[in-house]
């Protein structure tokens, strides 16, 4: 499947304009490599909003879901660098979601990403999952590379002692990821399959957004460096 591993950490946040240069420098020069270096982490991708809120999004893939509850990861959370502590304290509107990758179809990842946030209930989760098996198929759609479903793990999601994530009333939300070559293709699929008349049986999403890839980092990149 195109997404590496079985687990994913999704984080998104806003940052004040006055802090943005240092925020991006921290992500690019310290934080991504620090996280990807943890045992069980495979890769990370950074995005900036095209039409979305929060402005910044990061996806961290892990070999298994339990990597995100492992001693190695917990030790890093408990011992942030000074730069990390200062930067994370400035996060606004942060979302921190630990999730299982339950559907991943297609080949590769794209420069544009669509994010659709859904809120299932225990009664409809199974039927929604079945429906998404068909809906998250790239087929031969021009500009669509791959499509994925993340199912949140509420016990592992949310704030930590050092990360001020917002309280999450939708801790069991699902996140559909649509990878494409350009935002127009991704937006068209969101409109067709999730926000338009053909979206049934799904209600309108909790939120939708489109993002552009800033850069990505794989474990193998660290090994080569």
C-alpha angles and dihedrals in degrees: 000000000000097000112074117237132352103274134061138189113206119193129175132173148155125235132197114260091240090060099039100096093053091042092056092043090053093050094046100041103034122001105056094048092044092055097042089051091063114106110266096020111119108180146336134215128198124207138184122207123264092176109348146096127254096045099221129052132181130187121198118190120207132191092239135005092247091064084079089060096040128124091244093055094042090051091054091048091050094049109044121172117253089253090052093048093050094045097045090051087064096054116122129197090002122185118195116185129176109198147172117240100230101163127029120162134169133036125288135338131283139223091245127055132196119202121198117184115207130184113211126182128219088257098055103028095096094048092046091051090051091049092049091054086070098033095052094063117116092205106175097317109153111244096013115115107171143341131213145181125219117193112200124236104215095196091060100035129086134042127349129198091273103027114073099208117170119258105268116219088180098054091147094051122134125226122209113204120200116191117201144159093244139012094247093062092047093048091050092055092047090052094046100045107025114021105027134075092279093059095096133150083037122077119221110299122256086240142341130201144166125222138186122224115250097182144311136223128202129195089247090059090059092047091053092049 
